[in-house]
Amino acid sequence: METLSTQGLAMPRLGLGTYRMTGNDCARAVEHALSLGYRHVDTAEMYGNEDGVGAGLAASSVARDDIFLTTKVWHDHLTRDGIRGALEASLEKLKTDYVDLYLVHWPAPDMDMGEVFETMAALKEEGLIKAMGVANFTVDLMKRAVEEIGAPIACNQVEYHLKLDQSKLLGYLTTKGIPLVAYVPLGQGRLADEEGLVAIAEKHDASPAQIALAWLMDQPGVAAIPKASRNETQQANLDALSIRLDDEDRALIAALPKDVRYVDPDFAPDWD
């Protein structure tokens, strides 16, 4: 599995997203993914499935130190005590002593960003997290975190797929050597009927979803965490890593609409 180097860690470029997986189904999906070769597992306190993820990790024969585990703190816990309490609860559910990556899940307009990253730095010093990062941060928010505060941000996890332009954000992250981790990388299954994508898929004897994933993997500095609860979907996503797009494929994808956003809650920042 190819990795991205960030803040002293090696982040596998393809991870397992677990949003909306719960209980035993979540545990089985995580255990099976690890048996296939996945080494990057993503969860969050808001998902309500950290116990299932933890059970899957515990059931696996893969050593904990060989797994890149990410979880996230919800936006209403972004205080010194709130972050610490949330992480302690997450670690207990995950049945682990540390997480590799701890993210601010969503920015909050009233958060004290300096306090947030100061708290995360203390958690890192204590060995409870290996690196800190963010999710759903705009370029302006990234500039505050990186340039004003000097936080060692390991990644920005955002919605990114072939129908949403993230070139401005990706350009900024690239200049700072910060990976972009794409969630909803397959458009929540809505890309299967895109005519241009179907044509590319037929050409490569692949599915449109595999082409969408291959397009992300074609870009330096980008990782992806597609949700995959079914065994065959997990394998299909791994198989997508071997697809090599050509310039004709890229041109067809570039012609698709680039203004489709599937995740935009009321508390989201101004995406500018």
N, C-alpha and C positions, 0 to 999 in steps of 0.2 A: 504494500500500500504506500503510495507516494505521500509525503508529508510536507507541511509548511513549517518553517522555523520561525518561532515567535516567542520573545521574552524567555529564551532559554529552553523552550519546550518544542517538541516535534508533534505537530497537530496533523493527524491523518486527514487527507483532503476529503474523503468520503466518510460521513458519519451516519449513524442511525438516529433519525428524529423519532420522538416517542409521544408527541402531542396527541391527545385523545385515546391513547392506549391506557388501559387500567388493569389492575389486579393480576390474576393468573395469566391472562392473555398477554399483558405487557411483559411479565416475567419470562414467558415462553419465547416471545419475540426477541428479547434481549439475549437470552441464552443461545437461541438458534443463530442469531446474527454473529455472535462471537465465535460460534463453531464454524461459520463460513469464512471467517477472517476479518470481520469488522473489528476495529479497535477504538473507535470513537463513538461514544454514546452521549446523547444530549437529552436533558430533561430540565425541569424547572419546578419550583415550589408551587406555582400556579397550576401546573398540569394535574396535580393531585395524584401523581403516579410514582413518586420517588420510592415508595415502598415496593412497588412492582419492579422497578428498575433494579433496586437493591437485591431483591430476591433473584432476579435473573443473573446479576453479577455473581452472587453467592453460589448459584447452581452451576455456573460455568467452570470449566477446568482452566480457563485463562487466568494467569496471575494478575492481581490487581495492578501491579506496577506496569503491566503491559497494556493497560486500558487507559484511554484518554477520556475522562469523565467531566462533563460540563453540567452545572446547574445554575439557576438564576434566582435573584432576589426580586420580589414583586415591588412595584413602584410605591406602595403605601408603607413599605418597611425601610425607606431610605434615610434612616437616622442611625446614629452610632449603636444604640441598643437594639434597634430594629434589625439591622443587618446582622449583627452578631447572633441574635436570637433566631433569626431565620436560618442562618447557616448551621447553627447547632441542631436545629430541628431537621434540616435536610440531611446532615451527616448521619443522624440517628436512623432516619428512614432508609437511607442508601446503604446502611451497614458498612460504612467506611470511615477511616480516620481523616480523610482529606478529599478534596476534589481538585482536579487539575486546573479547571477554569471556572471562575465564579463571575457571573455577569450581572450587571444592572439590567433587568429585563426590559423596562421602559423608563425613560426619563420622566421625572415629575417636575412640574413648573416651579414648585416651592422647595425643591431639594437644595441642600447645601453641598454642592459638588465637591468642594474641598474636603468636607467632613466625610463624605461617602468614600472617596478614594484613600483618605487617611485611615479610615476604619479598615478598608480592604488591605491596605499595606500592613496594618497590625496583624490581621488574620494570616497574611502571608508569612510574616515574621514568626508567627506561632506555629507554622507548618500546617495550618488548616486548609489553605489553598496554595496552589503553586503559582497561579497567575490570575490577574484580574482583567475583566473586559467589560464591554457594553453591548447592548442590543438596541436597535431602533434609534440610534443617534444620527442626527443630520451632520452635515459638514460643519455648521456653526457650533453645534454641541461638541463635536470632536475637537475643534480648535480650542474650545474652552478647556476641555479635559487634557489635551496633549500639550498645547502651547502655553496656556495660562497657568494651569495647575501642575503640569509636568507628570501626569499619571502615566505609568508604564502599561499602556493599554495593549492587550494581547490580541484582540480581535474586535470587530464590530459585526454583530449578527443582525442581518436585515433581510427583508423580503427581496429576493432577486431571482428573476427568471427571464426567459427570452422575450417576454412581452412587457417588461418594466425596465426603463432606462435608469441605470444607476451609475452612469459614466462619471458624473461629477463627484459623487462620493468615492467611487473606486479610484478615481484619479488622485484624490486627496490621500486616501489610505495608502496607495502605492508609494507616494512621495515619502510617507512616514514609515514604510515597511510593515504596515499593519494588515493582516489578512482580513478579507471580507468573507464571512460565513453566511451562505445563502439558505434562508428558510423559505418554505413554499417553493422549492426550486422547480417543481413540476407543475406549478399552477393549480395545485389542488385537484389534479386529474382533469383539468379543463382544456388541455392542449391537444387532445387526441384527434380533434376534427379540423385542426388547422391545415388547410390544403397544402401549403408549402412544406410544412413539417412532415406531413404524411408522405410526400414525394421523397424527401430526404431519407425518411425511415425505410421506405421500400428499397431505395438505392443501397442502403447499408444492411439490408435484411435485419432490421431492428424495429423497435416500437417508437412512436413519437416521444414517449416519456424518456426512453433511452437517449434519443437525440437531444432532447432538452437538457439532460444531465451531461451528456458529452460536450455540449456547447459551454456549459459552465466550467467543466474540467479543462476546456481548451484555453481558458484564461488564467494567466499567471496570478498568483496571490489570492485565488478564490477556492474556498472549500464549500461543501454542500451537505446538508443533513436532511435528505428526504425521509419522510415517514414511510415505514415499510413494516407492516405487521404480518404479512403473509410470506411464507418461505420463498415462494417463487418470485415475489417482488423484490425481496432482499437479494436474491441471486441475480435477477435482471439488472438491478442497479449496479452490482459489482461488474457484470458483463459490459455495462456501458463504458467502463473505464478503458476498454480496449478499442473503442470506436475512434477513428481518426477522421475528422471533418476536413473538407477541402475548401478552397476559396469560393467555389460555386455554392456550397452548402452555407457558408458564412454569409454570402450575399443574399441568399433567399431568407435567412433568418433575420438579417439586418432590415429587410423590407417589411417585416411584421410590425404591427402596432407596438409602441413601446410606452404606453400610458395606462396600462392595466394594473391596478393595485387591488389585491384581494384582502389584505389585512389593514384596516384603517379605523381603529376604535376611536371613540369620542375623546379619549385621553391622549391620543397620538400627538406628537409634535407637529409643527408646521413643516411639512416635507420640503417646502420651497422647491 
